[in-house]
Amino acid sequence: MTQPESMTPAAASGTAGPAADLAPAAPGRIGVTPSFDELLPYLDAVGTWLAHRKDELDRLDAAALRSADPQAYTSDVVLAMSLWQAAGDRTQAILAVWDSGRADRAGRDRIAQLIWGRLDAGLGAGLAVSFVEACRLSDALTGQLRARLALDPAAAEAPERLAAVRAELERCREMDAGPAADPAMRARLDRLGTRLAELTRRAGMGADITGPLRELEGEAAVAERDLIVAVAGLRNLARDRERARELVNGLLERGQSVRELARRCADRIVAPPRLAVPDVSALGPVPEDRAQLTAYLGRLDQVRRAMDLAEATYAAPLAERNELRGRIDGYRAMAVSQGRAEDPALSGAYQAARAVLWTAPCDLSVARQLVSGYQSLVRASAEQPSPEEPSPEQPSPEEPSPEQRGAETRGSG
């Protein structure tokens, strides 16, 4: 990864201070374009954080392999590595748009979307998070592993660790606020807060809280991780419900147009198709539950396919009638160009076909036969020589007068 010129000496040398333990705060948000001055230090800090996180994950992986039960850490280590890889890949995409600081406003809009938009990195079913959430989840998961493996470099600093847990629980309460708050999660956070207060009291009295504090740190990290995943799931649920509402509105409008098409077909075609046009309102309101919403979206897709079939079925006869009209007019023009349009057989065939095609309802089976017959007549007449007209340079011989006929008779007598 290219290091910006403004990178701090600690970052450039590969050493990490306390700030590198946590992902930097992201600038802006979706719809708000970050400035150059906001992005430059942020990308610098992200690079430092990624480098430090990789080193720490390698140490944690090695420590997990040396532990008495390596399998107990495998899933968390794999997820932590996947989060780091996903964050690194997204950072490379951001840096490509950043183009060493040459990104214009449109480019910085794109960077905001990459920072706050959803990662599609195969992190597992149900784990659809943004870049910012992935970084925070990586912090929480790494903190959990660090506490479980007793590799926290500040293990002896109980007051700082207690403050970090307090801040973590406060972030959890903020995420769990609002109409979508989970009572079970609220009770879980309250229990962790009670334990934190007890450990703070015991630490103030000089008691050794190393073991209980390590356990509390791990549980708080798990709670934050669960909340990040839950919040991301709720956001995705809200987005899918909005998409379902848009699909319903679109299918309602389309249903009206297809039913109008069916009425036109019934008015203008003999023996029209008989196919029901689906009514999307029969599905009921958009569900709130994820499982029910998934099934609802599947039924919406079935309605869409049924609507496609109905529209194609009712449009086909009208399209065929228009095609036959255009075809017979084309052959009529061909007959005119040949000078045979007034031929009694051709004229009669044309008028018969036109009468059927321009009469509602139109019998397509009869129209097909009449148009085909007219085509055959026009093609056959095209192969015959054109009738010759008298030439003005060669007038017809004049009729003999009665006197001339009498003289001719006397002469012959």
PEBELMO-V701808 format. One record per residue. N is the residue number from 1. RES is the residue in one letter. NEAR is the number of other C-alpha atoms within 8 Angstrom. Layout:
BEGIN
{{N/RES/NEAR} {N/RES/NEAR}}
END
This chain:
BEGIN
{{1/M/4} {2/T/3} {3/Q/8} {4/P/8} {5/E/4} {6/S/7} {7/M/11} {8/T/6} {9/P/6} {10/A/9} {11/A/10} {12/A/9} {13/S/6} {14/G/9} {15/T/8} {16/A/11} {17/G/7} {18/P/6} {19/A/8} {20/A/12} {21/D/11} {22/L/9} {23/A/12} {24/P/9} {25/A/5} {26/A/7} {27/P/8} {28/G/8} {29/R/8} {30/I/9} {31/G/6} {32/V/8} {33/T/11} {34/P/11} {35/S/7} {36/F/7} {37/D/6} {38/E/9} {39/L/10} {40/L/11} {41/P/10} {42/Y/12} {43/L/8} {44/D/12} {45/A/12} {46/V/11} {47/G/10} {48/T/12} {49/W/13} {50/L/11} {51/A/9} {52/H/13} {53/R/11} {54/K/9} {55/D/8} {56/E/8} {57/L/12} {58/D/8} {59/R/8} {60/L/13} {61/D/9} {62/A/8} {63/A/9} {64/A/12} {65/L/8} {66/R/7} {67/S/7} {68/A/4} {69/D/8} {70/P/10} {71/Q/6} {72/A/6} {73/Y/10} {74/T/9} {75/S/8} {76/D/9} {77/V/12} {78/V/8} {79/L/9} {80/A/12} {81/M/9} {82/S/9} {83/L/13} {84/W/13} {85/Q/8} {86/A/10} {87/A/12} {88/G/9} {89/D/8} {90/R/12} {91/T/9} {92/Q/9} {93/A/9} {94/I/11} {95/L/9} {96/A/7} {97/V/11} {98/W/12} {99/D/8} {100/S/7} {101/G/7} {102/R/6} {103/A/11} {104/D/6} {105/R/7} {106/A/7} {107/G/10} {108/R/14} {109/D/12} {110/R/9} {111/I/11} {112/A/16} {113/Q/9} {114/L/12} {115/I/12} {116/W/11} {117/G/10} {118/R/9} {119/L/10} {120/D/6} {121/A/5} {122/G/5} {123/L/10} {124/G/5} {125/A/6} {126/G/6} {127/L/9} {128/A/13} {129/V/10} {130/S/12} {131/F/14} {132/V/9} {133/E/9} {134/A/11} {135/C/12} {136/R/10} {137/L/12} {138/S/11} {139/D/11} {140/A/12} {141/L/13} {142/T/10} {143/G/11} {144/Q/13} {145/L/13} {146/R/11} {147/A/13} {148/R/10} {149/L/9} {150/A/8} {151/L/9} {152/D/7} {153/P/5} {154/A/8} {155/A/10} {156/A/6} {157/E/7} {158/A/11} {159/P/8} {160/E/8} {161/R/10} {162/L/11} {163/A/8} {164/A/8} {165/V/12} {166/R/10} {167/A/8} {168/E/11} {169/L/13} {170/E/8} {171/R/9} {172/C/12} {173/R/10} {174/E/7} {175/M/9} {176/D/12} {177/A/8} {178/G/5} {179/P/4} {180/A/6} {181/A/9} {182/D/7} {183/P/6} {184/A/6} {185/M/9} {186/R/11} {187/A/8} {188/R/8} {189/L/12} {190/D/8} {191/R/8} {192/L/12} {193/G/10} {194/T/8} {195/R/9} {196/L/12} {197/A/8} {198/E/8} {199/L/11} {200/T/10} {201/R/8} {202/R/11} {203/A/12} {204/G/7} {205/M/6} {206/G/6} {207/A/7} {208/D/6} {209/I/10} {210/T/9} {211/G/6} {212/P/8} {213/L/10} {214/R/11} {215/E/10} {216/L/12} {217/E/12} {218/G/13} {219/E/10} {220/A/12} {221/A/13} {222/V/11} {223/A/10} {224/E/14} {225/R/11} {226/D/8} {227/L/11} {228/I/11} {229/V/12} {230/A/8} {231/V/9} {232/A/12} {233/G/11} {234/L/8} {235/R/8} {236/N/9} {237/L/9} {238/A/8} {239/R/8} {240/D/8} {241/R/12} {242/E/8} {243/R/8} {244/A/10} {245/R/9} {246/E/8} {247/L/9} {248/V/11} {249/N/8} {250/G/8} {251/L/10} {252/L/11} {253/E/8} {254/R/9} {255/G/13} {256/Q/8} {257/S/8} {258/V/12} {259/R/9} {260/E/8} {261/L/11} {262/A/9} {263/R/8} {264/R/8} {265/C/13} {266/A/12} {267/D/8} {268/R/10} {269/I/14} {270/V/9} {271/A/6} {272/P/9} {273/P/7} {274/R/4} {275/L/6} {276/A/5} {277/V/10} {278/P/8} {279/D/8} {280/V/12} {281/S/8} {282/A/5} {283/L/7} {284/G/6} {285/P/5} {286/V/9} {287/P/9} {288/E/7} {289/D/6} {290/R/8} {291/A/6} {292/Q/9} {293/L/12} {294/T/8} {295/A/8} {296/Y/11} {297/L/9} {298/G/8} {299/R/9} {300/L/11} {301/D/8} {302/Q/8} {303/V/11} {304/R/9} {305/R/8} {306/A/10} {307/M/13} {308/D/8} {309/L/8} {310/A/12} {311/E/10} {312/A/8} {313/T/10} {314/Y/13} {315/A/10} {316/A/8} {317/P/12} {318/L/11} {319/A/8} {320/E/8} {321/R/11} {322/N/8} {323/E/8} {324/L/12} {325/R/10} {326/G/8} {327/R/9} {328/I/14} {329/D/8} {330/G/8} {331/Y/11} {332/R/10} {333/A/8} {334/M/9} {335/A/11} {336/V/9} {337/S/7} {338/Q/9} {339/G/8} {340/R/10} {341/A/10} {342/E/7} {343/D/7} {344/P/6} {345/A/6} {346/L/13} {347/S/10} {348/G/8} {349/A/11} {350/Y/12} {351/Q/8} {352/A/9} {353/A/13} {354/R/10} {355/A/8} {356/V/11} {357/L/14} {358/W/7} {359/T/7} {360/A/8} {361/P/9} {362/C/13} {363/D/11} {364/L/11} {365/S/6} {366/V/8} {367/A/13} {368/R/9} {369/Q/8} {370/L/11} {371/V/13} {372/S/8} {373/G/9} {374/Y/14} {375/Q/10} {376/S/8} {377/L/9} {378/V/12} {379/R/8} {380/A/8} {381/S/8} {382/A/8} {383/E/6} {384/Q/6} {385/P/5} {386/S/6} {387/P/4} {388/E/4} {389/E/4} {390/P/6} {391/S/6} {392/P/5} {393/E/4} {394/Q/6} {395/P/7} {396/S/4} {397/P/4} {398/E/4} {399/E/4} {400/P/6} {401/S/6} {402/P/6} {403/E/6} {404/Q/8} {405/R/9} {406/G/8} {407/A/8} {408/E/8} {409/T/8} {410/R/7} {411/G/6} {412/S/5} {413/G/4}}
END
